[in-house]
Every structure is written in C-alpha cells, then in structure tokens.
Amino acid sequence: MTTPSRFDAARNASPYLYGTELEAVGRVLTDGQYGHTAVTEQFEQEAARFLGVPDAVATASGTAALHCALLAAGIGPGHEVIVPSMTFCATIQAILACGAAPRFIEVNPDTLCIEPAAVLEALTPATRAVLPVLFGGRAVDLGAAHDTLNERGIAVIEDAAHAFGSYSGSVRVGNTGDLTCFSFGPVKNLTCGQGGMVIPRNAEDAATLRGLRMLGVVASQAQRQASTTYRVEGFGLRYQLSSINAAIGLVQLPKFKTTEVTRQELWRAYRAALHGAKGITLVDVDVDRTVPHLCVVRVEGREEVFQRMIASGIAVGVHYPPNHLQPVFAPWRRDLPVTEQIGREILSLPFHQYMTEDDVRHVTSALKDAVEGTAAVTRALPADR
Ligand SMILES: *Cc1c(COP(=O)(O)O)cnc(C)c1O
C-alpha cells in the first residue's frame, strides 16, 4: 500500500500507518459486520491490557467519550464543570451537550495544564466535575486536591485525548483519574481513523458507559439476535466504535512502543535544535514519561512569525485559540489574562512520525529566521515613523 510521503512540510500533523491497516480493514469489510462487534471488543480488551486497567469502553470519538463520561458522572443542567479554556473546543462542547456550564480556568504558562490551586479557587456550590486536559500528552496530577474534590462528590474526568501511552507516576495515564477519556482521531498518538475510549472507575461505571454509547440497549449482539425484542434501559446515543475503525486500532496498538519511542526522539531533536534559541520558548515536557502529541513554542509577534512560516511552506498551527473568547461560549466568558497572553504567543510546529531529524533542523532554522526577522522589523519600526 502507499503511505504518505516521508515528510510533507505542509502537514502540521499526520496519521502514521504501520502498513497492515488496509489489510485489517479489508478483512472486516469482507466479513460484513460493521457495528460494535467482537473486533471492537478485542480492541477494548487489548487497550485495557496495554494500559494496565481492568476495563475500557470504546466510543465513536473522543468527543463521544467525554460526553459519555460526563453523563456517567451524573453531570447535567444546573451543574458546573471546571475546565481550562486552553483546550480543543470538543472538551467544552461535551459539557454543553450535558446541559451543564463550563467554568473556565487559567493554565500554567509553562505546562499549558491546570494547577490544583486554580481548581480549588474556582469551586462553587454548583461544581460537580473537574475536567483536566492533559495538554500535549502531559499527565496532570491534582495531588491532595483530588481527594478534596472526591470528598465533596466532585468527579475528576480527564481529557487525555493527547495523552494515550503517557505515564502518570509509574503507571500509564488511565489509572489515576476517576474517568479518563482518550481520542483515537486521525492525528492522535494512536489512531483508529476516528474513535475514542473511556476508562471507567468500576464495574458500575462500565455498565453505565456501555448503555450510554449503545442507545441505552444493554443486551449483547448475540442476545438481541436470539430474541424477538430488546430492552432500552436508559438514555443512550449511537456512540459505539465501528469494527472498521477498531481494526485500525488493533494494528496500531501492538506497534505502540515504536510510536512512543519515535515521538520521544522527535521531541528530543526539537528540544536540542531549539536550545538557547533567542525569543523562542519551548513548552517542554518530561519526555521520558510522556508520549508527546504536539510541539508548542511561545514566541513574541506570533501573527507575523506564523505568516512567515506559512510563506516558507511550513505548516504551523495554533493549539488552541482560547475557548472563552469563542462566540458560542460567550455566556460563560470570564477574564483570563494568562490564557489570553498564551493564546497570542503559541505556535505548534509540525510534529508527526514521518519526520526525521533533518526535517526538525529545517523547521527550526526557518523558525529562528522568522523570529529574528520579526524582531528586526519590530526594532526598525520607531525609525520608520
Ligand atoms: C481531539 C481532541 C478531543 C476530541 O476528540 P475527537 O476524537 O476528535 O472527538 C477532545 N479534546 C482534545 C484536547 C482533543 O485534542
């Protein structure tokens, strides 16, 4: 099969294929069962074994995983969910899907992740959940605040869309949150083409989640086929992971050690290439414990640097424009000066597994030129006036 070119500078991110995905999908297509099947269940079991957790519930997307996890934690109208503004809009849309309100908080500018103090400060009588985002793959440890929250009946639901495979302490992410949500979207660390997963706290959660993602119908496929009726036992949506997508994940999962090492090596190459670069701050991670998802730097004059990079044919991006400034989330807008400053400075460099160290040198030298050019223009301005 043909794979995308080794490095296409016009891609900020890219799915990485190990080569047998097409064959695996072909087997499912020929077999003719495309819904939630034994293939999906095998993917759930193998992912759970990989993560070292007792159970895993696959969903159609990371957004669906977040929606199901919030519903399983009992989140609904009148409730507030504490969440960073610095995340993908999907995190916030999942809260709105439950009829709940996002309570936006700041992140630490060095990690782009939330801090326990900011969480505790934002608590109100309506708070029912906290939704840390594991930005770029970095684990978020709320420490003693986690116990304080649980004592008050507040769930910690992790948005680990970036963090499949990363470690939280000595265990993989998925072992330490109350509920952890992964995405297997096109450019995530592990891809199913599209897909997601919730790691439940216990067997009760797992059953609730399985109902939620399957239209509230809890009987197995075999049970349904052997009966003239089926029971709809609760609220639920068409959120299951198709066997077609699960088959892709089943190829990617056994290769994850390669994914992990490749992404970590790429990160180290970026870190080395940017070491000491003037005017460029890498949002660094503990790369030995993280499977990096994004390479984010902070620069002054970001708009201009962005345009210069695009003009040199390098696909930079911005993860993310702050959500509290988005029109749809205006009812929940608050003053978040730190996030707004971060939002003006961040730039995501191309980061995917088709890249080599040469590509990293190419990108970083273009970035240094772009930043220096911008600085020269800025310095020249007073004389121009
Ligand atoms: C990708 C992503 C999601 C949503 O996952 P999908 O699979 O695209 O629905 C949620 N949160 C964050 C931080 C993401 O990056």
The ligand as an SDF file (V2000), in Angstrom:
LIG
                    3D

 15 15  0  0  0  0  0  0  0  0999 V2000
   -9.0160   15.5430   19.6870 C   0  0  0  0  0  0  0  0  0  0  0  0
   -9.4450   16.1050   20.9730 C   0  0  0  0  0  0  0  0  0  0  0  0
  -10.7290   15.8810   21.5160 C   0  0  0  0  0  0  0  0  0  0  0  0
  -11.8380   15.2140   20.7580 C   0  0  0  0  0  0  0  0  0  0  0  0
  -11.5260   14.0030   20.2250 O   0  0  0  0  0  0  0  0  0  0  0  0
  -12.2410   13.5630   18.8280 P   0  0  0  0  0  0  0  0  0  0  0  0
  -11.8270   12.1380   18.7050 O   0  0  0  0  0  0  0  0  0  0  0  0
  -11.6960   14.4610   17.7880 O   0  0  0  0  0  0  0  0  0  0  0  0
  -13.7110   13.7350   19.0240 O   0  0  0  0  0  0  0  0  0  0  0  0
  -11.0040   16.3490   22.7790 C   0  0  0  0  0  0  0  0  0  0  0  0
  -10.0960   17.0490   23.4750 N   0  0  0  0  0  0  0  0  0  0  0  0
   -8.8740   17.3240   22.9950 C   0  0  0  0  0  0  0  0  0  0  0  0
   -7.9140   18.0890   23.8500 C   0  0  0  0  0  0  0  0  0  0  0  0
   -8.5140   16.8780   21.7110 C   0  0  0  0  0  0  0  0  0  0  0  0
   -7.3070   17.1790   21.2260 O   0  0  0  0  0  0  0  0  0  0  0  0
  1  2  1  0
  2  3  1  0
  2 14  2  0
  3  4  1  0
  3 10  2  0
  4  5  1  0
  5  6  1  0
  6  7  2  0
  6  8  1  0
  6  9  1  0
 10 11  1  0
 11 12  2  0
 12 13  1  0
 12 14  1  0
 14 15  1  0
M  END
$$$$
